[in-house]
Amino acid sequence: MKAMDIIERLDLLEPNDYSPEQKLRWLCSLDGRIYREVIKTHEDVWSPFPESYTSGEEELLVGEPYGEDLYYYYLQAMVAAENGETQRYNKRMTLFNSAYQGWANWYNRSHRPAARGGFRF
């Protein structure tokens, strides 16, 4: 799933005044968090994602079936936060957190954790 796909969905369903560049920064920040908190803690880590998303053609880290909701709710929450809509932000973050936890649980079940330390018996 490409970053611009999520941005276009947000702009279609929830018009806003934020630029695609700002939304790409939000998505890149989220993917950085996903990479550090979940993906990097497992053995089969692929190379890091780009330091920034610039064109919108970049592939997001979380694919289907989890990615669409996860990224959409996150962008909704960021728009609400920037607009000072606290109640709406809280609702969107609850949806995002649920989607994020669902994906993280699946990823943790599906991938071997990285070895920790050099313990020897």
PyMOL commands that place a pseudoatom at each C-alpha (Angstrom):
pseudoatom trace, name=CA, resn=MET, resi=1, chain=A, elem=C, hetatm=0, pos=[0.000, 0.000, 0.000]
pseudoatom trace, name=CA, resn=LYS, resi=2, chain=A, elem=C, hetatm=0, pos=[1.377, 3.366, -0.999]
pseudoatom trace, name=CA, resn=ALA, resi=3, chain=A, elem=C, hetatm=0, pos=[1.346, 6.440, 1.221]
pseudoatom trace, name=CA, resn=MET, resi=4, chain=A, elem=C, hetatm=0, pos=[-0.619, 8.484, -1.316]
pseudoatom trace, name=CA, resn=ASP, resi=5, chain=A, elem=C, hetatm=0, pos=[-3.431, 5.879, -1.314]
pseudoatom trace, name=CA, resn=ILE, resi=6, chain=A, elem=C, hetatm=0, pos=[-4.129, 6.584, 2.363]
pseudoatom trace, name=CA, resn=ILE, resi=7, chain=A, elem=C, hetatm=0, pos=[-3.799, 10.350, 1.897]
pseudoatom trace, name=CA, resn=GLU, resi=8, chain=A, elem=C, hetatm=0, pos=[-6.287, 10.286, -0.980]
pseudoatom trace, name=CA, resn=ARG, resi=9, chain=A, elem=C, hetatm=0, pos=[-8.735, 8.233, 1.103]
pseudoatom trace, name=CA, resn=LEU, resi=10, chain=A, elem=C, hetatm=0, pos=[-8.475, 10.720, 3.972]
pseudoatom trace, name=CA, resn=ASP, resi=11, chain=A, elem=C, hetatm=0, pos=[-8.926, 13.730, 1.698]
pseudoatom trace, name=CA, resn=LEU, resi=12, chain=A, elem=C, hetatm=0, pos=[-11.939, 12.141, -0.006]
pseudoatom trace, name=CA, resn=LEU, resi=13, chain=A, elem=C, hetatm=0, pos=[-13.755, 11.078, 3.158]
pseudoatom trace, name=CA, resn=GLU, resi=14, chain=A, elem=C, hetatm=0, pos=[-12.626, 13.869, 5.442]
pseudoatom trace, name=CA, resn=PRO, resi=15, chain=A, elem=C, hetatm=0, pos=[-11.631, 17.059, 3.585]
pseudoatom trace, name=CA, resn=ASN, resi=16, chain=A, elem=C, hetatm=0, pos=[-8.952, 19.071, 5.374]
pseudoatom trace, name=CA, resn=ASP, resi=17, chain=A, elem=C, hetatm=0, pos=[-6.501, 21.906, 4.767]
pseudoatom trace, name=CA, resn=TYR, resi=18, chain=A, elem=C, hetatm=0, pos=[-3.271, 20.011, 5.454]
pseudoatom trace, name=CA, resn=SER, resi=19, chain=A, elem=C, hetatm=0, pos=[-0.830, 19.501, 2.618]
pseudoatom trace, name=CA, resn=PRO, resi=20, chain=A, elem=C, hetatm=0, pos=[0.145, 16.093, 1.272]
pseudoatom trace, name=CA, resn=GLU, resi=21, chain=A, elem=C, hetatm=0, pos=[3.692, 16.858, 2.439]
pseudoatom trace, name=CA, resn=GLN, resi=22, chain=A, elem=C, hetatm=0, pos=[2.517, 17.237, 6.040]
pseudoatom trace, name=CA, resn=LYS, resi=23, chain=A, elem=C, hetatm=0, pos=[0.563, 13.987, 5.844]
pseudoatom trace, name=CA, resn=LEU, resi=24, chain=A, elem=C, hetatm=0, pos=[3.626, 12.234, 4.386]
pseudoatom trace, name=CA, resn=ARG, resi=25, chain=A, elem=C, hetatm=0, pos=[5.648, 13.473, 7.393]
pseudoatom trace, name=CA, resn=TRP, resi=26, chain=A, elem=C, hetatm=0, pos=[3.022, 12.053, 9.754]
pseudoatom trace, name=CA, resn=LEU, resi=27, chain=A, elem=C, hetatm=0, pos=[3.047, 8.706, 7.939]
pseudoatom trace, name=CA, resn=CYS, resi=28, chain=A, elem=C, hetatm=0, pos=[6.847, 8.568, 7.926]
pseudoatom trace, name=CA, resn=SER, resi=29, chain=A, elem=C, hetatm=0, pos=[6.911, 9.316, 11.639]
pseudoatom trace, name=CA, resn=LEU, resi=30, chain=A, elem=C, hetatm=0, pos=[4.419, 6.518, 12.289]
pseudoatom trace, name=CA, resn=ASP, resi=31, chain=A, elem=C, hetatm=0, pos=[6.411, 4.060, 10.171]
pseudoatom trace, name=CA, resn=GLY, resi=32, chain=A, elem=C, hetatm=0, pos=[9.523, 5.012, 12.142]
pseudoatom trace, name=CA, resn=ARG, resi=33, chain=A, elem=C, hetatm=0, pos=[7.704, 4.124, 15.337]
pseudoatom trace, name=CA, resn=ILE, resi=34, chain=A, elem=C, hetatm=0, pos=[6.447, 0.846, 13.854]
pseudoatom trace, name=CA, resn=TYR, resi=35, chain=A, elem=C, hetatm=0, pos=[9.943, -0.056, 12.702]
pseudoatom trace, name=CA, resn=ARG, resi=36, chain=A, elem=C, hetatm=0, pos=[11.577, 0.715, 16.071]
pseudoatom trace, name=CA, resn=GLU, resi=37, chain=A, elem=C, hetatm=0, pos=[8.906, -0.724, 18.373]
pseudoatom trace, name=CA, resn=VAL, resi=38, chain=A, elem=C, hetatm=0, pos=[7.918, -3.878, 16.503]
pseudoatom trace, name=CA, resn=ILE, resi=39, chain=A, elem=C, hetatm=0, pos=[9.822, -4.818, 13.355]
pseudoatom trace, name=CA, resn=LYS, resi=40, chain=A, elem=C, hetatm=0, pos=[13.357, -4.149, 14.613]
pseudoatom trace, name=CA, resn=THR, resi=41, chain=A, elem=C, hetatm=0, pos=[12.759, -6.416, 17.628]
pseudoatom trace, name=CA, resn=HIS, resi=42, chain=A, elem=C, hetatm=0, pos=[12.536, -9.500, 15.391]
pseudoatom trace, name=CA, resn=GLU, resi=43, chain=A, elem=C, hetatm=0, pos=[15.083, -11.599, 13.514]
pseudoatom trace, name=CA, resn=ASP, resi=44, chain=A, elem=C, hetatm=0, pos=[13.838, -11.129, 9.982]
pseudoatom trace, name=CA, resn=VAL, resi=45, chain=A, elem=C, hetatm=0, pos=[14.337, -7.362, 9.854]
pseudoatom trace, name=CA, resn=TRP, resi=46, chain=A, elem=C, hetatm=0, pos=[14.510, -5.898, 6.373]
pseudoatom trace, name=CA, resn=SER, resi=47, chain=A, elem=C, hetatm=0, pos=[16.457, -2.781, 5.553]
pseudoatom trace, name=CA, resn=PRO, resi=48, chain=A, elem=C, hetatm=0, pos=[15.159, 0.438, 7.111]
pseudoatom trace, name=CA, resn=PHE, resi=49, chain=A, elem=C, hetatm=0, pos=[12.617, 2.547, 5.298]
pseudoatom trace, name=CA, resn=PRO, resi=50, chain=A, elem=C, hetatm=0, pos=[13.574, 5.912, 3.746]
pseudoatom trace, name=CA, resn=GLU, resi=51, chain=A, elem=C, hetatm=0, pos=[14.292, 8.742, 6.181]
pseudoatom trace, name=CA, resn=SER, resi=52, chain=A, elem=C, hetatm=0, pos=[11.444, 10.686, 4.657]
pseudoatom trace, name=CA, resn=TYR, resi=53, chain=A, elem=C, hetatm=0, pos=[8.531, 10.099, 2.364]
pseudoatom trace, name=CA, resn=THR, resi=54, chain=A, elem=C, hetatm=0, pos=[8.536, 12.664, -0.415]
pseudoatom trace, name=CA, resn=SER, resi=55, chain=A, elem=C, hetatm=0, pos=[6.541, 11.426, -3.402]
pseudoatom trace, name=CA, resn=GLY, resi=56, chain=A, elem=C, hetatm=0, pos=[3.747, 9.418, -1.826]
pseudoatom trace, name=CA, resn=GLU, resi=57, chain=A, elem=C, hetatm=0, pos=[4.772, 6.434, -3.933]
pseudoatom trace, name=CA, resn=GLU, resi=58, chain=A, elem=C, hetatm=0, pos=[6.635, 4.883, -1.006]
pseudoatom trace, name=CA, resn=GLU, resi=59, chain=A, elem=C, hetatm=0, pos=[5.300, 1.563, 0.277]
pseudoatom trace, name=CA, resn=LEU, resi=60, chain=A, elem=C, hetatm=0, pos=[4.099, 1.774, 3.865]
pseudoatom trace, name=CA, resn=LEU, resi=61, chain=A, elem=C, hetatm=0, pos=[5.400, -0.822, 6.323]
pseudoatom trace, name=CA, resn=VAL, resi=62, chain=A, elem=C, hetatm=0, pos=[2.056, -2.301, 7.361]
pseudoatom trace, name=CA, resn=GLY, resi=63, chain=A, elem=C, hetatm=0, pos=[0.172, -4.030, 4.580]
pseudoatom trace, name=CA, resn=GLU, resi=64, chain=A, elem=C, hetatm=0, pos=[-3.311, -5.420, 4.264]
pseudoatom trace, name=CA, resn=PRO, resi=65, chain=A, elem=C, hetatm=0, pos=[-5.477, -6.327, 6.028]
pseudoatom trace, name=CA, resn=TYR, resi=66, chain=A, elem=C, hetatm=0, pos=[-4.229, -4.128, 8.904]
pseudoatom trace, name=CA, resn=GLY, resi=67, chain=A, elem=C, hetatm=0, pos=[-2.601, -1.188, 7.170]
pseudoatom trace, name=CA, resn=GLU, resi=68, chain=A, elem=C, hetatm=0, pos=[-5.520, 0.632, 5.656]
pseudoatom trace, name=CA, resn=ASP, resi=69, chain=A, elem=C, hetatm=0, pos=[-7.339, 1.200, 8.944]
pseudoatom trace, name=CA, resn=LEU, resi=70, chain=A, elem=C, hetatm=0, pos=[-4.170, 1.713, 10.974]
pseudoatom trace, name=CA, resn=TYR, resi=71, chain=A, elem=C, hetatm=0, pos=[-2.858, 4.545, 8.746]
pseudoatom trace, name=CA, resn=TYR, resi=72, chain=A, elem=C, hetatm=0, pos=[-6.284, 6.059, 8.102]
pseudoatom trace, name=CA, resn=TYR, resi=73, chain=A, elem=C, hetatm=0, pos=[-7.160, 6.342, 11.796]
pseudoatom trace, name=CA, resn=TYR, resi=74, chain=A, elem=C, hetatm=0, pos=[-3.719, 7.772, 12.514]
pseudoatom trace, name=CA, resn=LEU, resi=75, chain=A, elem=C, hetatm=0, pos=[-4.099, 10.513, 9.900]
pseudoatom trace, name=CA, resn=GLN, resi=76, chain=A, elem=C, hetatm=0, pos=[-7.593, 11.290, 11.181]
pseudoatom trace, name=CA, resn=ALA, resi=77, chain=A, elem=C, hetatm=0, pos=[-6.181, 11.639, 14.698]
pseudoatom trace, name=CA, resn=MET, resi=78, chain=A, elem=C, hetatm=0, pos=[-3.366, 13.925, 13.545]
pseudoatom trace, name=CA, resn=VAL, resi=79, chain=A, elem=C, hetatm=0, pos=[-5.815, 16.197, 11.712]
pseudoatom trace, name=CA, resn=ALA, resi=80, chain=A, elem=C, hetatm=0, pos=[-8.046, 16.343, 14.800]
pseudoatom trace, name=CA, resn=ALA, resi=81, chain=A, elem=C, hetatm=0, pos=[-5.047, 17.090, 17.035]
pseudoatom trace, name=CA, resn=GLU, resi=82, chain=A, elem=C, hetatm=0, pos=[-3.887, 19.933, 14.809]
pseudoatom trace, name=CA, resn=ASN, resi=83, chain=A, elem=C, hetatm=0, pos=[-7.433, 21.322, 14.709]
pseudoatom trace, name=CA, resn=GLY, resi=84, chain=A, elem=C, hetatm=0, pos=[-7.673, 21.252, 18.510]
pseudoatom trace, name=CA, resn=GLU, resi=85, chain=A, elem=C, hetatm=0, pos=[-10.552, 18.767, 18.442]
pseudoatom trace, name=CA, resn=THR, resi=86, chain=A, elem=C, hetatm=0, pos=[-9.706, 16.878, 21.625]
pseudoatom trace, name=CA, resn=GLN, resi=87, chain=A, elem=C, hetatm=0, pos=[-12.741, 14.604, 21.799]
pseudoatom trace, name=CA, resn=ARG, resi=88, chain=A, elem=C, hetatm=0, pos=[-12.424, 13.632, 18.150]
pseudoatom trace, name=CA, resn=TYR, resi=89, chain=A, elem=C, hetatm=0, pos=[-8.681, 13.071, 18.568]
pseudoatom trace, name=CA, resn=ASN, resi=90, chain=A, elem=C, hetatm=0, pos=[-9.303, 10.750, 21.518]
pseudoatom trace, name=CA, resn=LYS, resi=91, chain=A, elem=C, hetatm=0, pos=[-11.847, 8.699, 19.556]
pseudoatom trace, name=CA, resn=ARG, resi=92, chain=A, elem=C, hetatm=0, pos=[-9.547, 8.381, 16.557]
pseudoatom trace, name=CA, resn=MET, resi=93, chain=A, elem=C, hetatm=0, pos=[-6.563, 7.433, 18.710]
pseudoatom trace, name=CA, resn=THR, resi=94, chain=A, elem=C, hetatm=0, pos=[-8.640, 4.710, 20.370]
pseudoatom trace, name=CA, resn=LEU, resi=95, chain=A, elem=C, hetatm=0, pos=[-9.413, 3.289, 16.924]
pseudoatom trace, name=CA, resn=PHE, resi=96, chain=A, elem=C, hetatm=0, pos=[-5.771, 3.661, 15.874]
pseudoatom trace, name=CA, resn=ASN, resi=97, chain=A, elem=C, hetatm=0, pos=[-4.452, 2.010, 19.041]
pseudoatom trace, name=CA, resn=SER, resi=98, chain=A, elem=C, hetatm=0, pos=[-6.779, -0.938, 18.525]
pseudoatom trace, name=CA, resn=ALA, resi=99, chain=A, elem=C, hetatm=0, pos=[-5.664, -1.352, 14.895]
pseudoatom trace, name=CA, resn=TYR, resi=100, chain=A, elem=C, hetatm=0, pos=[-1.999, -0.943, 15.847]
pseudoatom trace, name=CA, resn=GLN, resi=101, chain=A, elem=C, hetatm=0, pos=[-2.256, -3.516, 18.634]
pseudoatom trace, name=CA, resn=GLY, resi=102, chain=A, elem=C, hetatm=0, pos=[-4.045, -5.964, 16.348]
pseudoatom trace, name=CA, resn=TRP, resi=103, chain=A, elem=C, hetatm=0, pos=[-1.264, -5.685, 13.770]
pseudoatom trace, name=CA, resn=ALA, resi=104, chain=A, elem=C, hetatm=0, pos=[1.513, -5.839, 16.399]
pseudoatom trace, name=CA, resn=ASN, resi=105, chain=A, elem=C, hetatm=0, pos=[-0.040, -8.970, 17.914]
pseudoatom trace, name=CA, resn=TRP, resi=106, chain=A, elem=C, hetatm=0, pos=[-0.165, -10.624, 14.495]
pseudoatom trace, name=CA, resn=TYR, resi=107, chain=A, elem=C, hetatm=0, pos=[3.426, -9.593, 13.713]
pseudoatom trace, name=CA, resn=ASN, resi=108, chain=A, elem=C, hetatm=0, pos=[4.704, -10.889, 17.052]
pseudoatom trace, name=CA, resn=ARG, resi=109, chain=A, elem=C, hetatm=0, pos=[2.948, -14.238, 16.494]
pseudoatom trace, name=CA, resn=SER, resi=110, chain=A, elem=C, hetatm=0, pos=[4.220, -14.525, 12.917]
pseudoatom trace, name=CA, resn=HIS, resi=111, chain=A, elem=C, hetatm=0, pos=[7.897, -13.549, 13.325]
pseudoatom trace, name=CA, resn=ARG, resi=112, chain=A, elem=C, hetatm=0, pos=[10.680, -14.883, 15.486]
pseudoatom trace, name=CA, resn=PRO, resi=113, chain=A, elem=C, hetatm=0, pos=[11.946, -12.441, 18.137]
pseudoatom trace, name=CA, resn=ALA, resi=114, chain=A, elem=C, hetatm=0, pos=[15.555, -11.308, 17.895]
pseudoatom trace, name=CA, resn=ALA, resi=115, chain=A, elem=C, hetatm=0, pos=[18.024, -13.043, 20.196]
pseudoatom trace, name=CA, resn=ARG, resi=116, chain=A, elem=C, hetatm=0, pos=[18.783, -11.012, 23.305]
pseudoatom trace, name=CA, resn=GLY, resi=117, chain=A, elem=C, hetatm=0, pos=[22.204, -10.926, 24.939]
pseudoatom trace, name=CA, resn=GLY, resi=118, chain=A, elem=C, hetatm=0, pos=[24.903, -13.556, 24.854]
pseudoatom trace, name=CA, resn=PHE, resi=119, chain=A, elem=C, hetatm=0, pos=[23.875, -15.870, 27.655]
pseudoatom trace, name=CA, resn=ARG, resi=120, chain=A, elem=C, hetatm=0, pos=[25.744, -19.144, 27.803]
pseudoatom trace, name=CA, resn=PHE, resi=121, chain=A, elem=C, hetatm=0, pos=[25.079, -22.159, 29.954]
for i in range(1, 121): cmd.bond("trace and resi %d" % i, "trace and resi %d" % (i + 1))
show_as sticks, trace
zoom trace
